[in-house]
């Protein structure tokens, strides 16, 4: 008689999954969160949301430039850098409010 949960396979859900390799949030979710922060940073709090977007993008890329990079992570990194640069220029007084994009 088989007990509850005892089958012929020893670990049915563990094939190909190593949880110790992926510590923390999912990389795709970090990339999307970074894009959202970067876009929101163009409208408000760019000096805060820009670096947050760059950090999320960098972590979503796996902290390196080598290998395949998800598109959302790269977009978050680039938009976060642009957002931070525009916020710093605005704080320095050399750019009009809104960054002069329109």
N, C-alpha and C positions, 0 to 999 in steps of 0.2 A: 504494500500500500504506500503510495507516494504521499508525502506530507505537503502541506500548503507551501507553495513556492518552490518545491523541489522538482525539477524536471531533468531532462537528459543533458541540457546545456548548463554549464556551471555558472556563468555570468552572462545572461542573455543581452544585457544592455551595455556591456562594457567594451564591446568590440570597437576599436578605433577611438575611444574617448579616453583622454588622459586629462583629468581635471586639474592636476597640479601644473600643467603647462600653461593653462589659461587662467591666471589669477586676476580677479577684478571683473569689471564690466565687459560686455561683449564689444569687440572692436567696431563692428558695424554701428552699434548704438552710440558709441563714442564719436564716430565720424558724423553721424546725423545730428547729435547734440552739438557738436562743434559748428556745423553749418548753421543750425538754428541760432546759436549764440552770435555767430558772425553777422548774419543778416539782421538780427535784432540790434546788434551793436552799431549798425549804420544809422539807426533812428534814435537810440538812447543809450547812454552809458558806454560809449565806445571804448573809453580808456579801461574799463573793467572787462567788458565782454570780448574785446579783441584778444587780449592775452588768454582768456579762458578758451576761446575758440582755437587759438594756436596750440594750447596745451592738449585739448581734446583731439585735435588733428594729429599731433605728434604721437600721442599715446595710441591712437587708432592705427597709425602707420607701423606701430611696433617699435618706436623709438629709433628708427634707422631709415636711411634713404635707399638701402639695398632691397632687392626683391620686388615682388608685386605689391603695389599700393592700391588700396581701395580709392575710388574716385571721390567719395564723400570726405575722406580723410585729407586728401590733397586740396580739395576745395576749401575745407575748413581752415587749413593751414594758411593758404594764400589769402583768403578773405579776411582772416583774423589779422594777418600782418598788415594788409591794406587798411583795415579798420583801426588798428592801433596807430599806424602812421598818421592817418587823418585826424585822429583824436589828439595826438601830440601836437600836430601842426595847429589845430584849432585852439588848444590850450596855450600855445606860444603866441597866438594872435596873428599868424600869417595866413590863415585860411578863414573864409567866412563860415558861419554856422551852416551845417549841412554838408560841409566838405567840398562844395562847389561841383558836385557831380552832375547837377541838372542845369 
